[in-house]
Amino acid sequence: AIAGCTGADETVPVVEKVTIIDVKYIVGIDGEYPPYSYIDKDGNPTGFDVESIKWIADKKGFDVEIQPMAWDGIIPALQAGKIDMVYSGMTITDERLEKVNFSKPYWVANQAVAVRADSEITLDDYKAGKVVCGAQRGSTAAEWIETNLIKTELMPEDNLKLYDNFPLAVSDLENKRIDAAMYDTPVVKDIIAEKDDVVMLGTIQTDEEYGIAVRKDDVRLLNALNDGLDMLMADPYWKELIEKYKLA
Ligand code: ARG
């Protein structure tokens, strides 16, 4: 606190700094990222992030349209103006910050490694680059493998198989085309929850912060989203969402 201003925080009235009216923003998501963003059995996009942005849009007075698309091209689509934000469990990374801006973090996640239930692979084998593994193209999991296993020459490049989404990697795991698959822990848990042939071998702590990505020049939207996230995270609805999507 600034000297002489102690306690000022409590007395300043809370104002909604940015209200946007009559604008529709297109929200890019990967529809294969449960529980954050996915397509429900009726074909509608839903999930923790999708419900969050609908709530924020409602409070801030703008409309949203949810646009499922390929993860690998999602930042170029944002830069090209095909979508206005990415709200789909995107980790804030230095590399991405060169291209886009991010809201304040709203979640922290680590990586998990999935293997077949009858596998004898250990987490140490995985970390030593001894197994053929799969990851989503353009994900921080793929980046982790490249940085920690390939660039260090622990693992030959060919042992990393890239997929458009994680469920595709899991089917290759089940079909024994790969022996492990890496992805954000909450999503691995969700996707393997109903499977008895795939288990989580362990996690690797990466402390990734998720943020909403917007174009660098879209300061008005960024401010509205940051205000909206503050409001959401202070509202009982935030806890409801966390429970509903089993993120606690
Ligand atoms: N958090 C990881 C990343 O940012 C994986 C995100 C994948 N998100 C998705 N919607 N497919 O790269």
Residues whose N, C-alpha, C, O or C-beta is under 5 A from the ligand:
A	BS01	LIG	D30 Y33 W71 S88 G89 M90 T91 G138 S139 T140 D184
